[in-house]
Amino acid sequence: MSDNSEVVEINHYEMVPGTVQLIDITGTLDVQKNGDDSNIILQPQPSSNPNDPLRFSTRKRRLQFLLLFVWCVLQSATSNFTGPLYDAFVEDLHVTYDQINDTAALCFTGLGVGVAIVQPCAAKFGQRVVYLSCTLIAIIACIVGGTAKGLTSLYIFNLLCGFGAAPVDSLAEVTATNLHFQHERSMAVAMIIMALYVGCYGGPIIAGYITENLGWRWCYHIQIILYCALFVVMFFSFEETTFKRDTEKEDEFEEKILHQVQSMQSKEFDPSATIQEKLYEKDCVEEISTSSATKKTYWQRMKLIQTEQADTRSWLHIFIRPIFLIYFPAVIWASVCYGAQMMWLSLMANTQTLFYASEPYNMSADKVGLTNLSPLIGVIFGMLYGGQFVDWFSIQKAKRNSGISEPEHKLWTMAIPLVTNAAGLIAYGFGPYYKAHWAISVIVGQGLLGFSMAATGSLCLSYGAFDCYHKLAGESVVLILFIRNMIGMIFCFVCQPWINSGIISTTVTMCALSVVINGAVIVFLAYGKTFRRWTADPYSRYSDPNYGRI
């Protein structure tokens, strides 16, 4: 093939957001790979800057991720541990169940507002200071809760703990992906989702026993002790992971890799094409990797506010950017689908005492808390499915697609959570109504819901935020989780009246909603790439950090 015909072939090649060359099928590309025999191309390519989080040693990356995981578990527990305490609140604080559910809605309000605020703060001042500041907010919230005298204290506690936990719902996912390559991201995001649910379900288990043996106020006192200890550990060991990458050079790198794959057939006719492609690859890798930066000292890494990688745009500009993605189909579906999972989470948190502390089960506070073991175990399996299995599945799909990975490859794995979500809702709602054995509602219902929530949450975030529009991952996460938390907040207000109108009709309606919302994945399996192609131009514009500058 002549040079001219090759150019025509290249010009007809279409770059679609989210489509990347993940596997070097031939093993001949001059790029940085995973280091084993898998020929997985590292996306993004790590720079030669020693302060690049992707160049941290495996041990260091695991330590940073472990600290993040523990922090997320504790914050999630603080936001969700009060289920077994409802009877104690009613007796000691003279409040009603409806009022308690309203306080839970304020927690989602704090989460929603916090998600929109902490992200630009982290971009301007660093992620480290945001995590430490939110730890202090959680301590203040627990002090308020532990000294509560009435409904007002519960309002303040929930609003503060929601705001303090906001990074769990936005920044933590970004931090996790800063420490992992694309082929590892589903597992990383799944671990953060797991941390969220471990706190959600583990917190009530422990709170139930503390309430029975020490009194409900000690639930808050013990958390204060744990937060203070964690604050000290993170202050001296948790590092900044913000790192600005040159997105233009990354685009060139991807184009030149796909250029070689696209023109592979021409090589047998034009040997010079191979030589030219090798030069492209070498130039691109060198452009991305070259750096004159020196490694920071320990005390430089422990600075409270770090602006070396700070965003130079105004805080307000960063704050409003997520709204640009409001008409990206993948982002909106991920938002609604993940928001539905918060409905099921709120459903269990707000009805456990109602279902299990009365006839026919008559469980004590510690036994009600213990029912959360079932969704906790389900979450662990959901994390393994939505993380490790999904990563493996997408790699296998890429291998069968000439090494090219499409975001929709992961969506095939949504089939199982779709079924378990609906089945879990039926078992959880119908069991108590028909006075079935507690195992139907607890083990089957809550277990399946725990599995589906963890798996679905990971898939939604990975697909909508990190795979389809990776250059706008931060903005996508904020929008997805803001909408998710607003859905959770609204549900908290309507949950009790909805339940009061009839548990059967409520359960059937929720089951139908889960099938419709989760089942919308079929649309994206069929037209997901078309949607990404439609949004390619606005995505290119919005990826410019200065777009919409105020």
N, C-alpha and C positions, 0 to 999 in steps of 0.2 A: 504494500500500500504506500502511496506517495505521501509526502509531507502534507500536501493540500487536503487529501482525503482524511488524513488523521485529524487535522484541525477542524474539519467539518464535524467529525465524529465527536470531538471534545465539545464543540460549541453546542451540540444538541444534548449534551449531558445536563441534567437538571439537579441542582442541589436543593434538597428539601430539609427544613429544620428537623433535627432529631435523627436523621439517617446518618450513620457513621460506619466506617470500616473498623470493625471490632476484632476480626480474626485475619491474620496473614496466612491465607490458605496455602500459598506456595512456599512460605518461609523465606522469601527473598527480599522483603522490604527492609530498608536501612532505617529502622525506627527502634525506639525503646520498647521492649516487650516485658512480659510478666516474669521472665527469668526461669520458667520451666519449659516443658516441651509443648505447651498448649498453643504457642504462637498468638497469644492474646496481646493486642496492641494496647499500650497504656494510654488511656484517654482520661484526662488530658496528659500530654507528655510532661513529665517533671522537668523543671528548670535546673540549672546548675547552681542556683542560689541556695546556699546551705541553710537558709531560714525558711525555705519552701516546706510546708507541712508534709508534702508528698515525698520529701527526701528525709524525713525523720526515720530513724531506725524502727524496725518492726516493734521492738520492745517499747520504745517511746510512744509510738502511735497507739499501741494498746493501752498504755498507762493513761494517756490523755483521754482516750475513749472511755476507759473504765470510770474515771472521775466524772466525766460527762454523764455516763449511764447512772451512776449512783445519785448524782445531783437531780437528774430527771425523775428517778424513782421517788426520792424524798419529796420533791415539789408536787408530784402527782398524788402522793399519799395525802399530803396536806389539803389538797383540793377536793379529796373524795372520801376521806375516812369516816365521815360523820353518820353514815347510814345506821349503824347499830346504836347511835346515841340519841335517835329521835325521841324515844320514849322518855329518856332522861331530860331532854330539852323541854318536852311538854310538861313534865312534872316539876322541874326545878325553875325553869324560866317562864312558865305560864304562857306558852305559845301553842299554836295549832300546827297540824301537819301542813296545811296549805301555806302558812306563813314560813315554815321551814323550807318548803320547796321554793318559795319566792327568794329566800336568801341564797339558795343554790343557783338560781338564775343570775344573781349578782356576781357570782363567781365566774360564770360564762361571760358576763359583761366585762369584768376585769380582764379576762383572758383575751377577749376580742379587741378591746382598746389597747391592751398591752402589746399584743402582736403587732399592731400598726406602729407603736411607738418604739419598741426595743430594737427593731431592725435598723431604722435610720440612726439610732444612738450607737449601735454596734458598728455601723459603717463609718461613723464620724470619730468615735473614741476607742474602738476596739471591742471585741467580744468579751475579753477577760473582765473588764470593769462592769459590764452588764450583768454577767453571771454573779459576781460578788455583790453588786448592789441589790439584785433580786433576792439573794440569800438574806440580806439584812431586812428587806421588806417582809420576807416570810417569817423572820424572827419576831418582828413587830406584830404581824398578824396573829401569831400564836400567843403572844402576850395578851393581846386583846381578847382572843377566844378563851384563854385560860382564866381570865378574870371577868368573864361575861356575867352581866346582871339581868339582861333582858334581850329583847328582839334587836334593838339597835346595835348591840355588840356583835350579834351574829351577822348583821348586815355589813358592818365594817370589816369583820374578819374575812368574810367571803369575798368582798371586793378587793381587799389587800392581797389575800392569798391567790386570787385569780390573776391579779396583775403581776405578782411575784413569780408565778408559774408560767407567765407568757412565753419566755424563751423555750420552754419545753415544746410549745406549739409553733415554733417558727425558727428561732435561732439555732436550736439544738440540731435540727435536721441539716442546716447549712454547715454547722461545725463538723458534723459527722461526715458529710460529703467532702469537706475540705481535707479530711484525713484519709479518704479512700478514692480509688479509681472507679471509672464507670462500671466495670464488670464486678465491682464489689459493693456498689451503692445500694442495691436492693437489700442486701444483708445489713448494711449499716443503718439504713432508714428503718428496716424492720426491727432492729435492736432498740432504736429510740422509741418506736411505737410500742415495743414490748415493755420498755421502761415505764412508759405512760400507763399501761394497763397493769403492770406489776404493782405500781403505786396505787392505782385505782382499786384493785382487788385485794392486794396484800394489806393496805392500810386499814380497811374495815375489819379484817381478820384480827389483826393485832389490837385495834381499838376496842373490839368487843371484849377481849380478855382483860385489857387494862381497865375498862369500865367496870367489869364484874369484880375485879380484885382491888383496884386502887381508887376508883371513881373517875368519872368522865373528864374532869379537869386535868388529870394527869396525862391524858392523851396529848394535850397541848404542851404541858411542861416537858415531857420526854422529847417531843419534837424540837423544842427550844435547845435542849442539850445537844441533840444530834446536829442541828443546824450550826451551832457554834463550833463544834468539832470539825464539821465539814468545811466551814468558812476558813479555819486555820489551815487545813490541809490544802485547799484550793489556792489560798493566798500565796503559799510557798511552793506550789508544784504545778498548778494549772497554767498552761502557756497560751499565748495568742495564736490563733490559727488563720486569721485573715491574711489572704495573700492575693494580690492583684495580678491577674494574668493578661497577657496581650491577646485579646480576642481576635484581632485582625490576623496576627501571625498563626494563631490556632486555626483560623479559617483557611489560610493558605496551606497549612500543613495538611488539613483534611482534603482540600481540593486536589493536592498533588498526589496523595495516596489514592484517592478515587480515580484520578486521572490515569494512574498506572493500571489499575484494575479495569477501567473502562476500555483502555486501548490495548489490553493484553493480546487480543487477536491479531493486532497489527505487527507484533514483534517478529513473527516468523518472516514477514515481508520487509520489515525495516529495522534491522538490528540497531540502528542509531537511536531508535525510540527508547530502548532499554537503557542505553547510556544516559540519554537526556533525562529520563525519569529518575535515575539514580542520583543525578546531580540535583534535581528538584528536591528529592527527599533529604539529601545531605544538607542542602542550603536551609531547608525549612527547620530541620532538627537543630542546626547550629544557631539559627535565629532565635528559636525558642529557648535554647539552653544557655546561651552566652550570658554571663553575669559576672560583674566585678565585686559583688557584695561580699562582705566578710561575716563570719558567724558571730552572732550576738553572744555576749557574756551572760552568765546566769542572772545577774542583777538587771541587765538590760531586758532580758526576757520576762522578768518579774515586775516590770514597771506597771503601775496601776492603769494608766492611760497610755495607749500606744497609737501614735498617729503616722508612723512610717508608711503604713499601707492604707492610711485613712482615705476615705472618699473626699474629694475636693469640692463636691457639689454642696449646695445648701441643704440643711436638714429638711426644710420644707419640700425641696425638690425630690429628695429620696423618699419622703413620706407619701407623696402623691403618685409616684410612678406605678405602684401596683394597679391603680385604677385603669391604666392603659390596656391591661390584659382582660378586661371585663367581657370582651366578645370573642376571646379565644376558646373554641369549643372544648378542647381537652382540659383547660384550666377550670372552666365552669362545671363540667361533669365531675371532675375530681373533687371540686368544692362541695357539690351537693351530695355526692356519694359518701365522702368522708363525713359530712355533716349528719347524714343518716346514721352513721355509726355512733355519733354522740347522742342521738336520740335513744338508741338501745342502751347505751351506757347510763344515761340519765334515768331511763325506765327502771333499770335494776336498782340504781342507787336510791331512787325515790319510792320504790315499792317493796323492797326487801322486808322491812319491818312490818309493813301492812300485810304482806302475804304470809310471813313465817312466824310472827310473834302472836298471831291470833289463831283461831280455830281453822283447820284441825291440827296444826303443827305445834302451836304454843311454845315456840323456841325462846330461850333466854337471849340476852344481848350477845353473849359470847358465841352462842350457837348460830345466831343470825349472821354474825361476822364470819363464822366458819364456812358458811355457804359460799363465800367468795373464793374458796379453794378451787371450786370447779371451773369458773371462768379463768382463774389464774393458770390452771393447767392447760385449758384451751388456748390461752394466749401464747404459752410457750410453744405449743404445736403450730399455732398460727404464725408465729414469728419464724419458725424453721421453714414453714411452707412458703410464706410471703417473702422470705429473705433468701436463704440458701437454695431452696428448690427453684425459686423464680430466677435467680442468677444463673443457675445451671441450665434451666430450660431455655433462657434467652440466648445463652452461648451455643446450645445445640441448634437452635433455630438459625442463628447467624452462620454456623458452619454449613448448614444446608442452603444458605442463601449467598453463596460466594463470599462468605466472611462479612457480609454487610448486615448490621443490626438495625432493626426498625423498632421504635417504641411499642408498636402494637403487638410485637412478639410476646411480650409479657402478659398481655390481656387475655390470652387463651387460658391462663391459669385461674381466671376469675370464675370459671364455671363451678368449681367446688364451693367457694365461699358464698356464691349466689344461693346454692341449695341449702347449705348449713345455716345461713342467716335466717331464711324463711322457716326452716324446721325448728330452729332454736326459739324463735318468737312464739310459735304455736305451742311448743312444749312448756315454755315459761309461763305463758298466760293461761292456757287451758288447765294445766296441772292443779293449781290452787283452786280454780273455779269448780272443777269437778271433784275436788278433795282426793285427788290421786296421791299415790305414794310420793313422799317428798323428793325421791330420786328423779322422778320425771321432770320436775321443774328445776331442781338444783343441778343434778348431774347432766341430764340430757339438754335441758333448755339453756342454762347458763354456760355449760361447757361448750355447746355449739356456738353460742353467741360470742363467747370469748375467742374462739378460733376464728370465726368469720370477721370479727372486728379488727383483730390484729393483722390478718392476711389482707383484708380489703384496704385498711388504712395504709399499709406499706405500698400496695399496688397503686393506689390513688396518688400518693405523693411522688413515688418514683416516676410514674407515667406523666402526670400533669405538670410537675415542677422541674424535675431533673432530666428526664429523657427527651421530651418534646422540645423544650425551649431552655436549654441548659445555660445560655448566656443571661437569661432573665430568671434564673432559679430563685434568687432572693426575693424578687418581686412576686413571683408565682406562689412561693410558699406563704408569703404574707396574705395574699388575696385568698388563697385556698383556705387557710386556717382562720382568717377573719370571718369568712362566710360560714365555715364549719361551726365556729363558736357562736355566731349569731343564731344559727339553727338550733344549737344546743340551748341557748338562752330562751328562745321562744318556746321550745318544747318544755322547759322547766315550768313556765307559767301555765301552760295548757295541760300538763301531764295529769295532775290530780283531778281537775274537772273532767278530763277525758276518761280517766279510770272510773270516776264516780258515775259516768253515764252508762257504764256496762263493760265489764272486762272482756267479754266475748267479742263484742263489736269492735272494741279498741284493738284487740289482738289481731282480728281478721284484717282490719284496716292497715295496721302496721305491717303485717305480713305482705299485703298487696303492695304497699309502698316500697318495701324492700325488694320485691321482685321487679317492679317497674324501674326503680333507680339503679339497682345493681345490674338488671338485665339490659340497661341502655348500653352496656359494654358491646353488645352486638352491633350497634350503630358504628362504634369506633373501630371494631374489627373490620367492618366493611368499608368505612369511609374515613378512617382516622388519618391516613396519609393524604387523602384529598383535602381534609380540613387543614392539615399542616402546610400543604402546598398553597391553599388560599391565604393563609396567614403569613406566608414567607416574606412578603414585602413589608407589612407593618412590623413583623418581628425584626427584620433588618434595620428598620428605622429606630425602633424602640431600644435595640441593642446598643445604639449609640448612647453612651452615658450622658451626653449633653442634650439629648432629645427632651423637650419640654422644660428646659432649664428656666427657673424663675429668677 
